[in-house]
Amino acid sequence: MVPDMDEFWVFGYGSLMWNPGFPYEERQLARVHGYRRALCVRSWVHRGTEAAPGLVLGLDYGGSCLGAAFRIAPGHRESVVAYLRERELVTHVYKERQLSVLLAGGERVSALGYIIDRAHQQYAGALAVEEAARVVAEAVGRSGANIDYVLNTVSHMRDMGIRDRWLEDVAARARQMAGRPA
């Protein structure tokens, strides 16, 4: 199937998959190559503070990432882009990019996505499970506890049939550290 060049897609790999916050006509599992999901962003606003940063997901270079692609109605394109810029570019730790995305049905589309800026001071890099879990178990920001973000993301990913062993290990260890039942 040849994609309609007027179609507008958005790629989500973290909370955007389960909490997009915008209207869409269709959601499909989708894979982007050249980037991987990583808990590599120090959150100073939503899941932590500058004094005690949390960790949130970013698309970092290398590998591939299974996520969700959302097809947006033409009349909503401008409002969705404005919403995403307000949501994702709060501290400019992400770069807005057009990504080549492979939909579950085999169709390749271009989708708006947000990748990590490795030069940004909020970039945490690759962390060990124990270190990431400690941060996740303790941090709290404007949008709530960091652990809730990670547990919700892992739960929704499982519901969608997406497995991420490293993130699941971080979630399990953070749950232990925070004294939360499994």
C-alpha positions as CSV (number, residue, x, y, z in Angstrom):
1,M,0.0,0.0,0.0
2,V,1.4,3.4,-0.9
3,P,1.0,6.0,1.8
4,D,-1.1,9.1,1.2
5,M,1.5,12.0,1.2
6,D,-1.1,14.2,2.9
7,E,-1.3,11.9,5.9
8,F,0.1,13.1,9.1
9,W,1.4,10.6,11.7
10,V,2.9,11.0,15.2
11,F,5.2,8.4,16.7
12,G,5.1,7.7,20.4
13,Y,7.4,5.4,22.4
14,G,6.7,6.4,26.1
15,S,3.7,7.9,27.8
16,L,2.5,9.3,24.5
17,M,1.5,5.7,23.6
18,W,-1.0,5.5,26.4
19,N,-1.7,9.2,27.1
20,P,-1.5,11.0,23.7
21,G,-3.6,13.9,24.8
22,F,-4.7,14.7,21.2
23,P,-7.4,13.3,18.9
24,Y,-6.4,10.7,16.3
25,E,-8.1,8.6,13.7
26,E,-6.0,5.5,13.9
27,R,-3.4,4.0,16.2
28,Q,-1.0,1.2,15.1
29,L,2.0,-0.6,16.4
30,A,5.0,0.8,14.6
31,R,8.8,0.5,14.6
32,V,11.4,3.1,14.0
33,H,14.9,2.0,13.2
34,G,18.1,3.8,14.2
35,Y,16.7,4.8,17.6
36,R,15.9,2.9,20.8
37,R,13.7,3.7,23.8
38,A,15.8,4.7,26.8
39,L,15.2,6.1,30.3
40,C,17.8,8.8,29.5
41,V,16.2,12.1,30.2
42,R,16.6,13.9,33.6
43,S,13.1,15.2,34.3
44,W,13.2,18.6,36.0
45,V,9.5,19.4,35.4
46,H,7.0,16.6,35.1
47,R,8.7,13.7,37.1
48,G,11.3,15.5,39.2
49,T,12.9,18.8,39.9
50,E,16.2,20.4,39.1
51,A,17.4,19.6,42.7
52,A,16.1,16.0,42.5
53,P,15.6,15.0,38.8
54,G,13.5,12.1,37.8
55,L,14.0,10.0,34.7
56,V,11.7,9.9,31.6
57,L,12.0,8.2,28.3
58,G,13.7,9.5,25.2
59,L,14.5,8.1,21.8
60,D,18.2,7.6,21.8
61,Y,20.5,6.6,18.9
62,G,21.0,3.0,18.1
63,G,18.8,-0.1,17.6
64,S,15.1,0.1,17.0
65,C,12.0,0.9,18.9
66,L,8.5,-0.6,18.8
67,G,5.9,2.0,19.7
68,A,2.7,3.5,18.5
69,A,1.9,5.6,15.4
70,F,-1.1,7.8,15.4
71,R,-2.8,9.0,12.2
72,I,-4.1,12.6,12.7
73,A,-7.0,14.0,10.8
74,P,-5.9,16.8,8.4
75,G,-8.0,19.4,10.3
76,H,-6.2,18.6,13.6
77,R,-2.6,18.8,12.3
78,E,-1.7,22.3,13.5
79,S,-3.3,21.9,16.9
80,V,-1.7,18.5,17.5
81,V,1.8,19.9,16.5
82,A,1.2,22.9,18.8
83,Y,0.2,20.6,21.7
84,L,3.2,18.3,21.2
85,R,5.6,21.2,21.1
86,E,4.2,22.5,24.3
87,R,4.4,19.1,25.9
88,E,7.7,17.8,24.5
89,L,9.8,20.9,24.1
90,V,9.4,22.3,27.7
91,T,13.2,22.4,28.2
92,H,14.3,21.6,24.7
93,V,15.9,18.3,25.7
94,Y,14.1,16.7,22.7
95,K,14.6,17.5,19.0
96,E,11.6,17.4,16.7
97,R,12.2,15.2,13.7
98,Q,10.3,13.4,10.9
99,L,11.0,9.7,11.3
100,S,10.6,6.9,8.9
101,V,8.2,4.5,10.7
102,L,7.2,1.0,9.7
103,L,3.6,0.3,10.6
104,A,2.5,-3.1,11.8
105,G,0.8,-3.8,8.4
106,G,4.1,-3.3,6.5
107,E,3.4,0.3,5.3
108,R,6.2,2.8,5.8
109,V,5.2,6.4,6.7
110,S,6.8,9.5,7.8
111,A,5.9,10.4,11.4
112,L,6.6,13.4,13.7
113,G,8.7,12.2,16.6
114,Y,10.9,13.5,19.4
115,I,14.5,12.3,19.8
116,I,16.9,13.1,22.6
117,D,19.5,15.8,22.3
118,R,22.6,14.2,23.6
119,A,24.3,17.6,24.0
120,H,21.6,18.8,26.4
121,Q,22.4,19.0,30.1
122,Q,19.4,16.8,30.9
123,Y,20.7,13.9,28.9
124,A,21.4,11.1,31.5
125,G,23.1,8.7,29.1
126,A,23.1,4.9,29.7
127,L,22.3,4.1,33.3
128,A,22.6,0.8,35.2
129,V,19.3,-0.8,36.3
130,E,20.1,-0.1,40.0
131,E,20.9,3.6,39.4
132,A,17.9,4.2,37.3
133,A,15.6,2.4,39.7
134,R,16.9,4.4,42.7
135,V,16.1,7.7,40.8
136,V,12.7,6.4,39.7
137,A,11.7,5.2,43.2
138,E,12.5,8.6,44.8
139,A,11.7,11.4,42.3
140,V,8.5,13.4,42.2
141,G,7.6,16.3,39.9
142,R,4.7,18.5,38.7
143,S,2.9,15.5,37.1
144,G,3.5,13.2,40.0
145,A,5.8,10.4,41.2
146,N,8.4,9.2,38.7
147,I,7.6,5.6,39.6
148,D,4.0,6.0,38.5
149,Y,5.2,7.1,35.1
150,V,7.5,4.1,34.7
151,L,5.0,1.6,36.1
152,N,2.1,3.0,33.9
153,T,4.4,2.9,30.8
154,V,5.5,-0.7,31.4
155,S,1.9,-1.8,32.1
156,H,0.5,-0.1,29.0
157,M,3.4,-1.5,26.9
158,R,2.6,-5.0,28.0
159,D,-1.1,-4.4,27.1
160,M,0.1,-3.4,23.7
161,G,2.3,-6.5,23.3
162,I,5.5,-4.5,23.6
163,R,8.3,-5.9,25.8
164,D,11.3,-3.9,27.0
165,R,13.3,-6.1,29.4
166,W,15.6,-3.3,30.7
167,L,12.7,-1.0,31.5
168,E,10.8,-3.8,33.1
169,D,13.8,-4.6,35.3
170,V,14.0,-0.9,36.3
171,A,10.3,-0.9,37.1
172,A,10.5,-4.1,39.2
173,R,13.6,-2.8,41.2
174,A,12.1,0.6,41.7
175,R,8.9,-1.0,43.0
176,Q,11.0,-3.0,45.5
177,M,12.9,0.1,46.6
178,A,9.7,2.1,47.0
179,G,8.0,-0.7,49.0
180,R,5.2,-1.0,46.6
181,P,3.5,-4.4,46.2
182,A,3.9,-6.2,42.9
